[in-house]
C-alpha cells in the first residue's frame, strides 16, 4: 500500500510538470471533496461537544435521582 501511494504521488508530480489537463481535473475534484470533508469535520466536532455537554448536564440533573430510584426498587424486590 505504501508503494501505491508513492507511485500515485510521483504520477501526480509528473502530471504537474507535463502540464496535463488530467492533473487539473484531479486537483479540482480533490479540492471540492476536501471542502465537504472539512465542513463535515467541523459539524462533527460541534455536535460531539454539544451532545457530550448535554449528556453531562442531564447526568448531573437527573443522574442522582435515577440512582436513588434504582436502589429503592432493588430494596423492594429483595423484600
C-alpha positions in Angstrom: 0.0 0.0 0.0 2.9 2.3 0.7 4.3 1.7 -2.7 0.9 2.5 -4.4 0.8 5.8 -2.5 4.4 6.6 -3.6 3.6 5.8 -7.2 0.4 7.9 -7.1 2.3 10.9 -5.7 5.1 10.5 -8.3 2.4 10.3 -11.0 0.8 13.5 -9.8 4.1 15.3 -9.8 4.8 14.0 -13.3 1.3 15.2 -14.5 2.0 18.6 -12.9 5.3 19.1 -14.7 3.9 17.8 -18.0 1.0 20.3 -17.8 -1.6 17.7 -18.3 -5.3 18.7 -18.1 -5.8 15.4 -16.2 -3.9 17.0 -13.3 -6.2 19.9 -13.3 -9.3 17.7 -13.3 -7.9 15.6 -10.4 -7.0 18.6 -8.3 -10.4 20.2 -9.0 -12.2 17.1 -7.7 -9.9 16.8 -4.7 -10.5 20.5 -3.7 -14.2 20.0 -3.9 -14.1 16.8 -1.8 -11.8 18.4 0.8 -14.2 21.3 1.3 -17.1 19.0 2.0 -14.9 16.8 4.3 -13.8 19.9 6.2 -17.4 21.1 6.7 -18.4 17.7 7.8 -15.5 17.5 10.3 -16.3 20.9 11.8 -20.0 20.0 12.2 -19.0 16.6 13.7 -16.8 18.4 16.3 -19.5 20.9 17.2 -22.2 18.3 17.6 -20.0 15.9 19.5 -19.1 18.7 22.0 -22.8 19.7 22.3 -24.1 16.2 22.9 -21.3 15.4 25.4 -22.0 18.6 27.4 -25.8 17.9 27.2 -25.3 14.4 28.5 -23.1 15.6 31.3 -25.7 18.3 32.3 -28.6 15.8 32.2 -26.5 13.3 34.2 -25.9 15.9 36.9 -29.5 16.9 36.9 -31.2 13.5 36.8 -28.5 11.0 37.5 -28.6 11.0 41.3 -32.4 10.7 41.3 -32.3 7.7 38.9 -29.7 6.0 41.1 -31.8 6.6 44.2 -34.9 5.2 42.4 -33.0 2.1 41.3 -31.8 1.5 44.9 -35.3 1.8 46.2 -36.6 -0.6 43.5 -33.8 -3.1 44.3 -34.6 -3.0 48.0 -38.3 -3.5 47.3 -37.6 -6.5 45.2 -35.4 -8.1 47.9 -38.3 -7.8 50.4 
